[in-house]
Amino acid sequence: MPKLKTRKSISKRLKVTKKKKLLKSKGGRRHLLSGKKTKRKRHLRRKGLVAGVDMKSIKKAMPYSL
């Protein structure tokens, strides 16, 4: 059986933790920042966990990471 290919676009956007959870950066930090509160922008800086619903498709896209 041949080796599976990793979707490089997904692997560059996600980070796998020690317990095999996935971290991603949150959206909404690119433009129109003057209309957003400071607290909101500060919380958007943090990484967020990927929802469990998306795990099945991500496991297919990153076969050797999870």
PDB file of N, CA, C and O in Angstrom, chain B, residues numbered from 101:
ATOM      1  N   MET B 101       0.843  -1.177   0.000  1.00  0.00           N
ATOM      2  CA  MET B 101       0.000   0.000   0.000  1.00  0.00           C
ATOM      3  C   MET B 101       0.890   1.243   0.000  1.00  0.00           C
ATOM      4  O   MET B 101       1.837   1.320   0.783  1.00  0.00           O
ATOM      5  N   PRO B 102       0.600   2.216  -0.866  1.00  0.00           N
ATOM      6  CA  PRO B 102       1.452   3.406  -0.942  1.00  0.00           C
ATOM      7  C   PRO B 102       1.246   4.325   0.265  1.00  0.00           C
ATOM      8  O   PRO B 102       0.244   4.252   0.976  1.00  0.00           O
ATOM      9  N   LYS B 103       2.229   5.178   0.455  1.00  0.00           N
ATOM     10  CA  LYS B 103       2.126   6.152   1.540  1.00  0.00           C
ATOM     11  C   LYS B 103       1.049   7.180   1.205  1.00  0.00           C
ATOM     12  O   LYS B 103       0.818   7.496   0.038  1.00  0.00           O
ATOM     13  N   LEU B 104       0.399   7.693   2.238  1.00  0.00           N
ATOM     14  CA  LEU B 104      -0.630   8.707   2.057  1.00  0.00           C
ATOM     15  C   LEU B 104       0.007  10.092   2.074  1.00  0.00           C
ATOM     16  O   LEU B 104       0.998  10.323   2.767  1.00  0.00           O
ATOM     17  N   LYS B 105      -0.567  10.998   1.314  1.00  0.00           N
ATOM     18  CA  LYS B 105      -0.037  12.356   1.280  1.00  0.00           C
ATOM     19  C   LYS B 105      -0.730  13.225   2.324  1.00  0.00           C
ATOM     20  O   LYS B 105      -1.929  13.091   2.572  1.00  0.00           O
ATOM     21  N   THR B 106       0.043  14.110   2.923  1.00  0.00           N
ATOM     22  CA  THR B 106      -0.482  15.065   3.891  1.00  0.00           C
ATOM     23  C   THR B 106      -0.897  16.334   3.164  1.00  0.00           C
ATOM     24  O   THR B 106      -0.181  16.812   2.285  1.00  0.00           O
ATOM     25  N   ARG B 107      -2.048  16.877   3.526  1.00  0.00           N
ATOM     26  CA  ARG B 107      -2.478  18.163   2.978  1.00  0.00           C
ATOM     27  C   ARG B 107      -1.637  19.249   3.647  1.00  0.00           C
ATOM     28  O   ARG B 107      -1.856  19.577   4.813  1.00  0.00           O
ATOM     29  N   LYS B 108      -0.689  19.799   2.919  1.00  0.00           N
ATOM     30  CA  LYS B 108       0.265  20.730   3.503  1.00  0.00           C
ATOM     31  C   LYS B 108      -0.406  22.028   3.966  1.00  0.00           C
ATOM     32  O   LYS B 108       0.038  22.641   4.937  1.00  0.00           O
ATOM     33  N   SER B 109      -1.458  22.444   3.286  1.00  0.00           N
ATOM     34  CA  SER B 109      -2.140  23.677   3.685  1.00  0.00           C
ATOM     35  C   SER B 109      -2.755  23.535   5.079  1.00  0.00           C
ATOM     36  O   SER B 109      -2.750  24.486   5.861  1.00  0.00           O
ATOM     37  N   ILE B 110      -3.282  22.351   5.387  1.00  0.00           N
ATOM     38  CA  ILE B 110      -3.869  22.112   6.706  1.00  0.00           C
ATOM     39  C   ILE B 110      -2.777  21.948   7.754  1.00  0.00           C
ATOM     40  O   ILE B 110      -2.906  22.460   8.866  1.00  0.00           O
ATOM     41  N   SER B 111      -1.715  21.249   7.417  1.00  0.00           N
ATOM     42  CA  SER B 111      -0.658  21.007   8.397  1.00  0.00           C
ATOM     43  C   SER B 111       0.067  22.290   8.784  1.00  0.00           C
ATOM     44  O   SER B 111       0.613  22.384   9.883  1.00  0.00           O
ATOM     45  N   LYS B 112       0.077  23.279   7.891  1.00  0.00           N
ATOM     46  CA  LYS B 112       0.707  24.561   8.217  1.00  0.00           C
ATOM     47  C   LYS B 112      -0.177  25.417   9.117  1.00  0.00           C
ATOM     48  O   LYS B 112       0.326  26.274   9.843  1.00  0.00           O
ATOM     49  N   ARG B 113      -1.482  25.194   9.077  1.00  0.00           N
ATOM     50  CA  ARG B 113      -2.412  26.014   9.849  1.00  0.00           C
ATOM     51  C   ARG B 113      -2.691  25.450  11.241  1.00  0.00           C
ATOM     52  O   ARG B 113      -3.112  26.191  12.130  1.00  0.00           O
ATOM     53  N   LEU B 114      -2.467  24.175  11.439  1.00  0.00           N
ATOM     54  CA  LEU B 114      -2.816  23.526  12.698  1.00  0.00           C
ATOM     55  C   LEU B 114      -1.581  23.052  13.442  1.00  0.00           C
ATOM     56  O   LEU B 114      -0.558  22.732  12.836  1.00  0.00           O
ATOM     57  N   LYS B 115      -1.689  23.008  14.774  1.00  0.00           N
ATOM     58  CA  LYS B 115      -0.609  22.500  15.614  1.00  0.00           C
ATOM     59  C   LYS B 115      -1.191  21.380  16.461  1.00  0.00           C
ATOM     60  O   LYS B 115      -2.256  21.539  17.058  1.00  0.00           O
ATOM     61  N   VAL B 116      -0.501  20.256  16.515  1.00  0.00           N
ATOM     62  CA  VAL B 116      -0.965  19.100  17.283  1.00  0.00           C
ATOM     63  C   VAL B 116      -0.341  19.171  18.670  1.00  0.00           C
ATOM     64  O   VAL B 116       0.873  19.322  18.803  1.00  0.00           O
ATOM     65  N   THR B 117      -1.181  19.063  19.709  1.00  0.00           N
ATOM     66  CA  THR B 117      -0.695  19.086  21.074  1.00  0.00           C
ATOM     67  C   THR B 117      -0.213  17.701  21.482  1.00  0.00           C
ATOM     68  O   THR B 117      -0.306  16.748  20.708  1.00  0.00           O
ATOM     69  N   LYS B 118       0.300  17.597  22.697  1.00  0.00           N
ATOM     70  CA  LYS B 118       0.817  16.329  23.199  1.00  0.00           C
ATOM     71  C   LYS B 118      -0.289  15.278  23.323  1.00  0.00           C
ATOM     72  O   LYS B 118      -0.041  14.088  23.130  1.00  0.00           O
ATOM     73  N   LYS B 119      -1.493  15.715  23.644  1.00  0.00           N
ATOM     74  CA  LYS B 119      -2.624  14.794  23.804  1.00  0.00           C
ATOM     75  C   LYS B 119      -3.448  14.664  22.528  1.00  0.00           C
ATOM     76  O   LYS B 119      -4.616  14.277  22.571  1.00  0.00           O
ATOM     77  N   LYS B 120      -2.822  14.994  21.375  1.00  0.00           N
ATOM     78  CA  LYS B 120      -3.419  14.838  20.045  1.00  0.00           C
ATOM     79  C   LYS B 120      -4.637  15.719  19.813  1.00  0.00           C
ATOM     80  O   LYS B 120      -5.519  15.369  19.029  1.00  0.00           O
ATOM     81  N   LYS B 121      -4.690  16.861  20.491  1.00  0.00           N
ATOM     82  CA  LYS B 121      -5.722  17.843  20.181  1.00  0.00           C
ATOM     83  C   LYS B 121      -5.141  18.807  19.163  1.00  0.00           C
ATOM     84  O   LYS B 121      -3.923  18.899  19.012  1.00  0.00           O
ATOM     85  N   LEU B 122      -6.005  19.523  18.466  1.00  0.00           N
ATOM     86  CA  LEU B 122      -5.551  20.434  17.418  1.00  0.00           C
ATOM     87  C   LEU B 122      -5.807  21.883  17.811  1.00  0.00           C
ATOM     88  O   LEU B 122      -6.903  22.234  18.246  1.00  0.00           O
ATOM     89  N   LEU B 123      -4.788  22.720  17.653  1.00  0.00           N
ATOM     90  CA  LEU B 123      -4.912  24.144  17.906  1.00  0.00           C
ATOM     91  C   LEU B 123      -4.896  24.898  16.586  1.00  0.00           C
ATOM     92  O   LEU B 123      -4.147  24.563  15.669  1.00  0.00           O
ATOM     93  N   LYS B 124      -5.738  25.922  16.508  1.00  0.00           N
ATOM     94  CA  LYS B 124      -5.775  26.760  15.315  1.00  0.00           C
ATOM     95  C   LYS B 124      -5.869  28.210  15.754  1.00  0.00           C
ATOM     96  O   LYS B 124      -6.329  28.502  16.858  1.00  0.00           O
ATOM     97  N   SER B 125      -5.431  29.121  14.888  1.00  0.00           N
ATOM     98  CA  SER B 125      -5.581  30.536  15.211  1.00  0.00           C
ATOM     99  C   SER B 125      -7.002  30.967  14.867  1.00  0.00           C
ATOM    100  O   SER B 125      -7.622  30.444  13.941  1.00  0.00           O
ATOM    101  N   LYS B 126      -7.492  31.912  15.620  1.00  0.00           N
ATOM    102  CA  LYS B 126      -8.872  32.356  15.445  1.00  0.00           C
ATOM    103  C   LYS B 126      -8.976  33.369  14.309  1.00  0.00           C
ATOM    104  O   LYS B 126      -8.018  34.084  14.017  1.00  0.00           O
ATOM    105  N   GLY B 127     -10.119  33.423  13.687  1.00  0.00           N
ATOM    106  CA  GLY B 127     -10.349  34.341  12.589  1.00  0.00           C
ATOM    107  C   GLY B 127     -10.776  35.713  13.069  1.00  0.00           C
ATOM    108  O   GLY B 127     -11.136  35.878  14.235  1.00  0.00           O
ATOM    109  N   GLY B 128     -10.742  36.697  12.187  1.00  0.00           N
ATOM    110  CA  GLY B 128     -11.217  38.030  12.509  1.00  0.00           C
ATOM    111  C   GLY B 128     -10.137  38.989  12.958  1.00  0.00           C
ATOM    112  O   GLY B 128     -10.436  39.981  13.622  1.00  0.00           O
ATOM    113  N   ARG B 129      -8.865  38.716  12.605  1.00  0.00           N
ATOM    114  CA  ARG B 129      -7.766  39.576  13.043  1.00  0.00           C
ATOM    115  C   ARG B 129      -7.033  40.217  11.869  1.00  0.00           C
ATOM    116  O   ARG B 129      -5.941  40.753  12.060  1.00  0.00           O
ATOM    117  N   ARG B 130      -7.587  40.178  10.680  1.00  0.00           N
ATOM    118  CA  ARG B 130      -6.872  40.663   9.502  1.00  0.00           C
ATOM    119  C   ARG B 130      -7.116  42.142   9.225  1.00  0.00           C
ATOM    120  O   ARG B 130      -6.172  42.903   9.016  1.00  0.00           O
ATOM    121  N   HIS B 131      -8.377  42.542   9.224  1.00  0.00           N
ATOM    122  CA  HIS B 131      -8.690  43.929   8.867  1.00  0.00           C
ATOM    123  C   HIS B 131      -9.934  44.372   9.635  1.00  0.00           C
ATOM    124  O   HIS B 131     -10.550  43.571  10.339  1.00  0.00           O
ATOM    125  N   LEU B 132     -10.295  45.626   9.502  1.00  0.00           N
ATOM    126  CA  LEU B 132     -11.424  46.241  10.218  1.00  0.00           C
ATOM    127  C   LEU B 132     -11.245  46.138  11.732  1.00  0.00           C
ATOM    128  O   LEU B 132     -12.205  45.887  12.461  1.00  0.00           O
ATOM    129  N   LEU B 133     -10.011  46.334  12.198  1.00  0.00           N
ATOM    130  CA  LEU B 133      -9.717  46.177  13.619  1.00  0.00           C
ATOM    131  C   LEU B 133     -10.101  47.399  14.438  1.00  0.00           C
ATOM    132  O   LEU B 133     -10.244  47.303  15.657  1.00  0.00           O
ATOM    133  N   SER B 134     -10.268  48.537  13.795  1.00  0.00           N
ATOM    134  CA  SER B 134     -10.600  49.742  14.553  1.00  0.00           C
ATOM    135  C   SER B 134     -12.004  49.670  15.128  1.00  0.00           C
ATOM    136  O   SER B 134     -12.297  50.344  16.115  1.00  0.00           O
ATOM    137  N   GLY B 135     -12.873  48.874  14.537  1.00  0.00           N
ATOM    138  CA  GLY B 135     -14.240  48.742  15.035  1.00  0.00           C
ATOM    139  C   GLY B 135     -14.412  47.693  16.111  1.00  0.00           C
ATOM    140  O   GLY B 135     -15.508  47.520  16.645  1.00  0.00           O
ATOM    141  N   LYS B 136     -13.342  46.994  16.430  1.00  0.00           N
ATOM    142  CA  LYS B 136     -13.422  45.923  17.429  1.00  0.00           C
ATOM    143  C   LYS B 136     -12.816  46.402  18.744  1.00  0.00           C
ATOM    144  O   LYS B 136     -11.848  47.161  18.760  1.00  0.00           O
ATOM    145  N   LYS B 137     -13.404  45.944  19.838  1.00  0.00           N
ATOM    146  CA  LYS B 137     -12.923  46.319  21.167  1.00  0.00           C
ATOM    147  C   LYS B 137     -11.562  45.684  21.433  1.00  0.00           C
ATOM    148  O   LYS B 137     -11.214  44.653  20.858  1.00  0.00           O
ATOM    149  N   THR B 138     -10.805  46.322  22.315  1.00  0.00           N
ATOM    150  CA  THR B 138      -9.462  45.842  22.652  1.00  0.00           C
ATOM    151  C   THR B 138      -9.503  44.449  23.271  1.00  0.00           C
ATOM    152  O   THR B 138      -8.652  43.608  22.984  1.00  0.00           O
ATOM    153  N   LYS B 139     -10.493  44.216  24.115  1.00  0.00           N
ATOM    154  CA  LYS B 139     -10.612  42.906  24.768  1.00  0.00           C
ATOM    155  C   LYS B 139     -10.850  41.805  23.733  1.00  0.00           C
ATOM    156  O   LYS B 139     -10.278  40.719  23.822  1.00  0.00           O
ATOM    157  N   ARG B 140     -11.693  42.101  22.762  1.00  0.00           N
ATOM    158  CA  ARG B 140     -11.995  41.129  21.718  1.00  0.00           C
ATOM    159  C   ARG B 140     -10.756  40.801  20.895  1.00  0.00           C
ATOM    160  O   ARG B 140     -10.498  39.637  20.591  1.00  0.00           O
ATOM    161  N   LYS B 141      -9.991  41.828  20.535  1.00  0.00           N
ATOM    162  CA  LYS B 141      -8.764  41.613  19.754  1.00  0.00           C
ATOM    163  C   LYS B 141      -7.729  40.838  20.556  1.00  0.00           C
ATOM    164  O   LYS B 141      -6.999  40.014  20.006  1.00  0.00           O
ATOM    165  N   ARG B 142      -7.669  41.102  21.850  1.00  0.00           N
ATOM    166  CA  ARG B 142      -6.723  40.396  22.720  1.00  0.00           C
ATOM    167  C   ARG B 142      -7.072  38.911  22.806  1.00  0.00           C
ATOM    168  O   ARG B 142      -6.182  38.061  22.780  1.00  0.00           O
ATOM    169  N   HIS B 143      -8.352  38.598  22.907  1.00  0.00           N
ATOM    170  CA  HIS B 143      -8.766  37.192  22.973  1.00  0.00           C
ATOM    171  C   HIS B 143      -8.603  36.483  21.631  1.00  0.00           C
ATOM    172  O   HIS B 143      -8.421  35.266  21.595  1.00  0.00           O
ATOM    173  N   LEU B 144      -8.664  37.221  20.542  1.00  0.00           N
ATOM    174  CA  LEU B 144      -8.464  36.620  19.224  1.00  0.00           C
ATOM    175  C   LEU B 144      -7.000  36.253  18.979  1.00  0.00           C
ATOM    176  O   LEU B 144      -6.701  35.472  18.075  1.00  0.00           O
ATOM    177  N   ARG B 145      -6.085  36.813  19.780  1.00  0.00           N
ATOM    178  CA  ARG B 145      -4.668  36.473  19.643  1.00  0.00           C
ATOM    179  C   ARG B 145      -4.380  35.036  20.067  1.00  0.00           C
ATOM    180  O   ARG B 145      -3.447  34.409  19.564  1.00  0.00           O
ATOM    181  N   ARG B 146      -5.178  34.520  20.988  1.00  0.00           N
ATOM    182  CA  ARG B 146      -4.937  33.178  21.509  1.00  0.00           C
ATOM    183  C   ARG B 146      -5.291  32.117  20.477  1.00  0.00           C
ATOM    184  O   ARG B 146      -6.027  32.370  19.523  1.00  0.00           O
ATOM    185  N   LYS B 147      -4.753  30.934  20.692  1.00  0.00           N
ATOM    186  CA  LYS B 147      -5.103  29.800  19.842  1.00  0.00           C
ATOM    187  C   LYS B 147      -6.400  29.178  20.363  1.00  0.00           C
ATOM    188  O   LYS B 147      -6.703  29.265  21.553  1.00  0.00           O
ATOM    189  N   GLY B 148      -7.153  28.557  19.476  1.00  0.00           N
ATOM    190  CA  GLY B 148      -8.388  27.893  19.853  1.00  0.00           C
ATOM    191  C   GLY B 148      -8.350  26.437  19.431  1.00  0.00           C
ATOM    192  O   GLY B 148      -7.621  26.068  18.510  1.00  0.00           O
ATOM    193  N   LEU B 149      -9.137  25.612  20.105  1.00  0.00           N
ATOM    194  CA  LEU B 149      -9.206  24.194  19.761  1.00  0.00           C
ATOM    195  C   LEU B 149     -10.123  23.988  18.559  1.00  0.00           C
ATOM    196  O   LEU B 149     -11.100  24.713  18.374  1.00  0.00           O
ATOM    197  N   VAL B 150      -9.797  23.008  17.762  1.00  0.00           N
ATOM    198  CA  VAL B 150     -10.637  22.642  16.622  1.00  0.00           C
ATOM    199  C   VAL B 150     -11.825  21.848  17.147  1.00  0.00           C
ATOM    200  O   VAL B 150     -11.668  21.015  18.040  1.00  0.00           O
ATOM    201  N   ALA B 151     -13.002  22.096  16.603  1.00  0.00           N
ATOM    202  CA  ALA B 151     -14.213  21.409  17.029  1.00  0.00           C
ATOM    203  C   ALA B 151     -14.138  19.920  16.695  1.00  0.00           C
ATOM    204  O   ALA B 151     -13.514  19.520  15.712  1.00  0.00           O
ATOM    205  N   GLY B 152     -14.773  19.128  17.516  1.00  0.00           N
ATOM    206  CA  GLY B 152     -14.783  17.677  17.321  1.00  0.00           C
ATOM    207  C   GLY B 152     -15.452  17.238  16.036  1.00  0.00           C
ATOM    208  O   GLY B 152     -15.148  16.169  15.507  1.00  0.00           O
ATOM    209  N   VAL B 153     -16.365  18.059  15.529  1.00  0.00           N
ATOM    210  CA  VAL B 153     -17.086  17.748  14.293  1.00  0.00           C
ATOM    211  C   VAL B 153     -16.121  17.686  13.109  1.00  0.00           C
ATOM    212  O   VAL B 153     -16.309  16.889  12.190  1.00  0.00           O
ATOM    213  N   ASP B 154     -15.100  18.519  13.137  1.00  0.00           N
ATOM    214  CA  ASP B 154     -14.164  18.612  12.020  1.00  0.00           C
ATOM    215  C   ASP B 154     -13.029  17.587  12.094  1.00  0.00           C
ATOM    216  O   ASP B 154     -12.251  17.467  11.148  1.00  0.00           O
ATOM    217  N   MET B 155     -12.923  16.855  13.191  1.00  0.00           N
ATOM    218  CA  MET B 155     -11.782  15.966  13.401  1.00  0.00           C
ATOM    219  C   MET B 155     -11.681  14.854  12.353  1.00  0.00           C
ATOM    220  O   MET B 155     -10.577  14.484  11.952  1.00  0.00           O
ATOM    221  N   LYS B 156     -12.805  14.327  11.914  1.00  0.00           N
ATOM    222  CA  LYS B 156     -12.783  13.208  10.962  1.00  0.00           C
ATOM    223  C   LYS B 156     -12.130  13.618   9.641  1.00  0.00           C
ATOM    224  O   LYS B 156     -11.291  12.891   9.110  1.00  0.00           O
ATOM    225  N   SER B 157     -12.511  14.771   9.117  1.00  0.00           N
ATOM    226  CA  SER B 157     -11.940  15.224   7.849  1.00  0.00           C
ATOM    227  C   SER B 157     -10.480  15.638   8.003  1.00  0.00           C
ATOM    228  O   SER B 157      -9.689  15.473   7.075  1.00  0.00           O
ATOM    229  N   ILE B 158     -10.117  16.174   9.165  1.00  0.00           N
ATOM    230  CA  ILE B 158      -8.730  16.579   9.397  1.00  0.00           C
ATOM    231  C   ILE B 158      -7.836  15.356   9.562  1.00  0.00           C
ATOM    232  O   ILE B 158      -6.686  15.371   9.123  1.00  0.00           O
ATOM    233  N   LYS B 159      -8.342  14.307  10.183  1.00  0.00           N
ATOM    234  CA  LYS B 159      -7.563  13.071  10.326  1.00  0.00           C
ATOM    235  C   LYS B 159      -7.248  12.455   8.956  1.00  0.00           C
ATOM    236  O   LYS B 159      -6.182  11.870   8.763  1.00  0.00           O
ATOM    237  N   LYS B 160      -8.175  12.591   8.017  1.00  0.00           N
ATOM    238  CA  LYS B 160      -7.914  12.102   6.662  1.00  0.00           C
ATOM    239  C   LYS B 160      -6.868  12.956   5.953  1.00  0.00           C
ATOM    240  O   LYS B 160      -6.061  12.447   5.175  1.00  0.00           O
ATOM    241  N   ALA B 161      -6.891  14.267   6.230  1.00  0.00           N
ATOM    242  CA  ALA B 161      -5.982  15.180   5.561  1.00  0.00           C
ATOM    243  C   ALA B 161      -4.566  15.130   6.153  1.00  0.00           C
ATOM    244  O   ALA B 161      -3.590  15.415   5.458  1.00  0.00           O
ATOM    245  N   MET B 162      -4.458  14.767   7.442  1.00  0.00           N
ATOM    246  CA  MET B 162      -3.164  14.678   8.115  1.00  0.00           C
ATOM    247  C   MET B 162      -2.985  13.269   8.682  1.00  0.00           C
ATOM    248  O   MET B 162      -3.096  13.079   9.893  1.00  0.00           O
ATOM    249  N   PRO B 163      -2.714  12.293   7.841  1.00  0.00           N
ATOM    250  CA  PRO B 163      -2.744  10.888   8.284  1.00  0.00           C
ATOM    251  C   PRO B 163      -1.686  10.501   9.289  1.00  0.00           C
ATOM    252  O   PRO B 163      -1.931   9.600  10.092  1.00  0.00           O
ATOM    253  N   TYR B 164      -0.517  11.130   9.294  1.00  0.00           N
ATOM    254  CA  TYR B 164       0.572  10.681  10.159  1.00  0.00           C
ATOM    255  C   TYR B 164       0.731  11.553  11.396  1.00  0.00           C
ATOM    256  O   TYR B 164       1.585  11.267  12.234  1.00  0.00           O
ATOM    257  N   SER B 165      -0.055  12.595  11.533  1.00  0.00           N
ATOM    258  CA  SER B 165       0.065  13.489  12.681  1.00  0.00           C
ATOM    259  C   SER B 165      -0.790  13.054  13.845  1.00  0.00           C
ATOM    260  O   SER B 165      -0.416  13.263  14.999  1.00  0.00           O
ATOM    261  N   LEU B 166      -1.953  12.440  13.561  1.00  0.00           N
ATOM    262  CA  LEU B 166      -2.887  12.062  14.624  1.00  0.00           C
ATOM    263  C   LEU B 166      -2.951  10.573  14.839  1.00  0.00           C
ATOM    264  O   LEU B 166      -3.695  10.106  15.702  1.00  0.00           O
TER     265      LEU B 166
END
